[in-house]
Amino acid sequence: MKKTAFFPGSFDPFTKGHADIVERGLKLFDEIIIGIGTNSSKKRYFDIGLIEAVIKGAFKNNPRVKVVFYDNLTAKIAMEYGAQFILRGLRNTTDFEYENTISQVNRQLENSLETVFLITSPTLAPISSTIVRELHKYGADISPYLPYPMEKLKTVSETE
């Protein structure tokens, strides 16, 4: 049976840390579906269509990686795509506390769905989408944190 993992997130933006989790996850899974989700508690900073394009571009040579949008419960969408696993990266104990709670709820919603946590590579642990957005907002160079050329990104306000 093909092992499929669903890797959810708002990916605002998709960072080298996210790419690292996908690359390492491919050693465990036959297919990874990157799910760009909407988070009702967050307002997007980067244009979602451009985020999709840069993620697809980052994995264009790997047919085992797919990218989808979703606006529903992660567990429900993962099951719709035939995933048996949810893949999540952990940078620190704060991430663990948050992700552990979500994984328990996902397991209650879909009993057969397992969450697999990968610890972020040490050199990438300081990177978070929140920090990258803040750096960008104040004019700092964020290219060291992205697995694709910065000029491909536009903020939501730049595309309106």
N, C-alpha and C positions, 0 to 999 in steps of 0.2 A: 504494500500500500504506500502510495506517495505521501511523504510527510510535508505538510504545508503549514507555514507559520504566517500569521497576520501581524504586521508591525504597525500599530496605530500611533498617530500623533498629529499635532497641528502643524508641525514642521515649519515653523514661522521664524527663522528659515531652517532648512535642512542643513545640518552641520557635518563636519568631519566626524564628530562623535556618532551621529546617526549612521553615516556611511560605514563606519567601523563596525557597528552592531550588525548591520546587514551583511557585510563581508564575512564576519566571523560566524554569523548565523547560517550562512550558506554551507558551512562545514557540518552543520547539524541537520539541516532541512533540505528537501529536494526543491522547494519553491518558497519564496518569500513574497508576500503581497504587502506592499507599503500602502497603508490606508491613511490618506490625508483627511482628517476629520475636522468637523466644526466643533469648537468648544464654546458653549453658550456663555461661559464666564470670561472669554477673551475676545478682544477686537483684533482682527488681523492687521498686521503691520505691512507685510510683503504680499504682493498680488498672488493669489492662490493659483491662477493659471500659469504664472511664471514659475512658481514653486514646483508645480507638476512637471513642467518642461525641463527644469534643471535636474530634477530627480531622475526623470526618464533618461536624460542625457548622460547623467553620471553612471547609469547602468545599461546604456544602449547596447553594449556588447555581451550582456548576460541575459539570455532568455528565461532564466530561472527567477528573475525579479520582475514583478508587475507593479503598477501604480494605479490606485483607484481613489476616487473621492467617496466620502460617505457622510451621512447626516442621520445617525441612528445610534443605538447602543452598540458599542464595540463588539460585544459577545454575539449579538444577533448578526451583525455584518460578517464577522469572522466565519460563522457557521454557514451563512449564505454562499461564501466563497469556498467552502469545503475545507477550511482550515481546522486542524486539530489542536493547534497551539497559538497562543498569543506570545509574541516576542517583545521583551522590554529590556532597556538598558538601565543600569543603576550606576550612578556616579558616587553616591554617598549614602549614609544611613537615613538621611531625610528622604531621599528618593525611595529607599526601601519601605519606609513607613507608609508613604503615600501609595506606592505601587502595590504593596501587600494588601491594603484595604480594597483597592480596585480589583485585584486578582480574586479575592474572596467573593466579591459580589458577582464578578463574571462567572465564577464557578457555580454560584447559586442559580444564575440565569441559564447557564448551559453546562450541565454536569460533566459532559465529556470533554470540555475545553480545558486544556492545561496551560498555565502561564509559565514561560521559561524566561528567567532573568539572566542576562549576561552582564558581568561587571565591566564597566567602561575601561578601556586601556588607560593606564596611568597618565600618559602624556596628553590624553584628550579629556580627562576628567574635569578640568576647570571650565570646559566649554559648555555653555547652555544657550539655547535660543534666546532666552531673556537677556542675557548679557550681550549677545551679538546684536540684538535689536537696539539695546541702549548705546552700545558703541557706535553703531551706524547713525542713530539719531543725532549724536553729537559730533559726527564727522570723522570718526576714527576709521582706519583701514580695517575692514573685517575679512579681507581675502585670506588671511592665514587660517581662518576657522571654517572655510567653505571648501567643499570638494569639487567646485566648478568656478568658472570665472565670475567675479563680482558684477561685472557690467551687465550680466544677464538678468540681474534682479532689479525690480522696481517696487517701490512701496505702493500701497493701495492708493494713497493720495496722488502719486505721480501718474497713475493709470486712470484716474477719474476725469 
